[in-house]
Structure formats: C-alpha cells, structure tokens
Amino acid sequence: MTPDLMEAGAERVARHAHHIDQALQTESGGRAAGYGRHATGEVDVTHGRILYLEDVSVSFDGFKAINKLSLDIAPGELRCIIGPNGAGKTTMMDIITGKTRPDEGTVFFGSTIDLLRHKEAEIAQLGIGRKFQKPTVFEHLTVFENLELALKTDKGVKASMMFRLDSAQADRLAEVLHTIHLEDSVLRLAGNLSHGQKQWLEIGMLLMQDPKLLLLDEPVAGMTDEETARTAELFLSLKGKHSLMVVEHDMSFIRTISEIVTVLCDGAVLAQGTLDEVQADERVIEVYLGR
Ligand SMILES: Nc1ncnc2c1ncn2[C@@H]1O[C@H](COP(=O)(O)OP(=O)(O)OP(=O)(O)O)[C@@H](O)[C@H]1O
C-alpha cells in the first residue's frame, strides 16, 4: 500500500472516529477486549511445545464435555482438529482462551505460562488469538479502519481522533493487508466484502496483534471453493510464523493444509496422525467419517 493510501485511510479513520467509538462500545459484544493488545514477551518453547494440555476435564451439569483431554502443539505447527458434533472442540478452545475454567487438568502456553492462572483478556494479551466461526468485523468501517481498530485500546472519541499509526504500525498494516489479499479493498466498507473476505479481514485483525497462537473455528464454513482455496494458501503462509489450531469439518480443506490431524470424540483424543492415518482408523470411521 502506498503512503497516500495509508494517509487517506488514516484521515477516514479520524472522520469516523465516532463510529469507531460506537463500535467499541456497542457492536463488539465485548470483542474489543481482545483488540488493542499486543503480545508481550516471549513464550518459552524450549521444550518444543507452544501449547500443552494434560488431563483436562470439565463437566456441565454432570455431563463431561471434556474428559481427561491431553494434547500438545509444536511452535509454528498448523494442527487440524476434527470430530463429530458435541466432541468438545469449542469447549477445548474456550478452555485455552480462558472463557471456560476446567474442573481439573493442566493448560500451559509454552513451558512457563499457566493459562489457568490468567483471565480471558490476559490470555489474548499473552498472544493467543481466537477467531469464531461467524465473521464479526465492523461492517460500516473500511478494511483499513477495521485493521487499525485492532491496534487500538479502548479509548474514547477524542483519543481515537488523535490516533495516528506510527511507521512500524503502518508497515504492519501493509504487511497484513498483503497477507490477507485485501490490498485492493483497503477503502471498501467491510459490509460490502464477500463472506470470505470478511473472514480474511477478521483474521487480519488478529494478525495485527502478531499472535503466537491462533485458534480458528470452522474458518471455511460458508466459503466458495475459490475462497476456501485462498484460505488454505493463507493458512499455509501463516504456518511457521504463528502456531495454528484449526477446527474444521471440510475434509478437502483439511487435506490441503494438514500435517497432524487430531480427532476429538467425547471430550478426549480418539486418534491422531496424518489425515490418511486417521481416515483409515476404524474408530474414527465409526464415530465420525462413516456418518
Ligand atoms: N455451557 C455449556 N453448558 C452445558 N453444556 C455445554 C456447554 N458447552 C458445551 N456443552 C456441551 O458439551 C458438549 C461439547 O460441546 P462443544 O460445543 O464443545 O462441541 P463441538 O465439538 O465444538 O461441537 P460442534 O462441532 O457441533 O461445534 C456438547 O454436548 C455440548 O452440548
């Protein structure tokens, strides 16, 4: 993106500062709490794990949604999670992000950060970004404004109007725009984007904070085949720089992006391996693939 475009975008942001303020206060549904925060410090991955769960359990009204779940993810890994409805995939992400507290077990980010000691907002700040299935971009703001918003703290109108990207932030924004393939749409309103573009924009908003671990829940649901293919490219480009945990039901998408696939069932790991390995597993066929 050229400096002119960057400036044009910044001016637009200032003009619409009240929209941003409203968005932060009324539309985010608490979502803004996850933005305006930047991963601080390094995560200790000397033991080769960015995420580590051991014997995690949680019950809802006596029903064990997660049942002695253990799994770990390597730094830079792109891990795919599959499993039948009700397997506990969303609940697992809720536990990692601090939305749900497990009854027992261990959840570590790197070797030293005990996630169970942190609140949801702190976990976002530590560098774990989460993308829910439905895109929740700010529709009446431009692509630029949405990305810029991801850098803001929960400031008032005046502070938003005064906000200017510094050069490092401007570089980051340009890099993210390139990564999510929305360079040509920088001044378009998010509400006018396609479903796939909205999903990429939301991923871009997470990337503005340079998360170490990204949790992505059914990212290609509702996408066209072309959008799905571009999303696969996007995830493959993020792998290595970030660690990714992707929950998805779309097997052809999983085939394109996956290395190790973890199959969850009844709140625990049923099988793990390459997609070919888990697809050949009789237990997996019975509970999931053979449906
Ligand atoms: N807050 C809650 N209260 C009661 N039961 C819950 C709660 N959250 C999840 N559950 C139950 O826990 C089980 C696991 O749900 P979860 O949403 O984690 O599964 P999932 O694998 O994400 O399923 P899907 O593929 O349908 O999204 C389900 O039986 C669900 O009904």
The ligand as a MOL file (V3000), in Angstrom:
LIG
                    3D

  0  0  0     0  0            999 V3000
M  V30 BEGIN CTAB
M  V30 COUNTS 31 33 0 0 0
M  V30 BEGIN ATOM
M  V30 1 N -22.0090 -24.1220 28.6680 0
M  V30 2 C -22.4540 -25.3620 28.4670 0
M  V30 3 N -23.4220 -25.8800 29.2330 0
M  V30 4 C -23.8580 -27.1440 29.0440 0
M  V30 5 N -23.3820 -27.9640 28.1140 0
M  V30 6 C -22.4200 -27.5000 27.2980 0
M  V30 7 C -21.9100 -26.1810 27.4240 0
M  V30 8 N -20.9500 -26.0040 26.4830 0
M  V30 9 C -20.8780 -27.1620 25.8070 0
M  V30 10 N -21.7550 -28.0570 26.2850 0
M  V30 11 C -21.9300 -29.4360 25.8140 0
M  V30 12 O -20.6410 -30.0110 25.7360 0
M  V30 13 C -20.5420 -30.8470 24.5990 0
M  V30 14 C -19.3800 -30.3900 23.7530 0
M  V30 15 O -19.7690 -29.2110 23.0640 0
M  V30 16 P -18.8250 -28.4350 22.0620 0
M  V30 17 O -19.5980 -27.2450 21.5670 0
M  V30 18 O -17.5260 -28.1710 22.6910 0
M  V30 19 O -18.6460 -29.4850 20.8790 0
M  V30 20 P -18.0440 -29.2770 19.4220 0
M  V30 21 O -17.1080 -30.4030 19.2020 0
M  V30 22 O -17.4970 -27.9100 19.2930 0
M  V30 23 O -19.3110 -29.4710 18.5040 0
M  V30 24 P -19.6860 -28.7910 17.0800 0
M  V30 25 O -18.8740 -29.4900 16.0410 0
M  V30 26 O -21.1490 -29.0900 16.9600 0
M  V30 27 O -19.4030 -27.3290 17.1910 0
M  V30 28 C -21.8780 -30.7930 23.8790 0
M  V30 29 O -22.6380 -31.9120 24.2780 0
M  V30 30 C -22.4950 -29.5100 24.3920 0
M  V30 31 O -23.9040 -29.5830 24.3960 0
M  V30 END ATOM
M  V30 BEGIN BOND
M  V30 1 1 1 2
M  V30 2 1 2 3
M  V30 3 2 2 7
M  V30 4 2 3 4
M  V30 5 1 4 5
M  V30 6 2 5 6
M  V30 7 1 6 7
M  V30 8 1 6 10
M  V30 9 1 7 8
M  V30 10 2 8 9
M  V30 11 1 9 10
M  V30 12 1 10 11
M  V30 13 1 11 12
M  V30 14 1 11 30
M  V30 15 1 12 13
M  V30 16 1 13 14
M  V30 17 1 13 28
M  V30 18 1 14 15
M  V30 19 1 15 16
M  V30 20 2 16 17
M  V30 21 1 16 18
M  V30 22 1 16 19
M  V30 23 1 19 20
M  V30 24 2 20 21
M  V30 25 1 20 22
M  V30 26 1 20 23
M  V30 27 1 23 24
M  V30 28 2 24 25
M  V30 29 1 24 26
M  V30 30 1 24 27
M  V30 31 1 28 29
M  V30 32 1 28 30
M  V30 33 1 30 31
M  V30 END BOND
M  V30 END CTAB
M  END
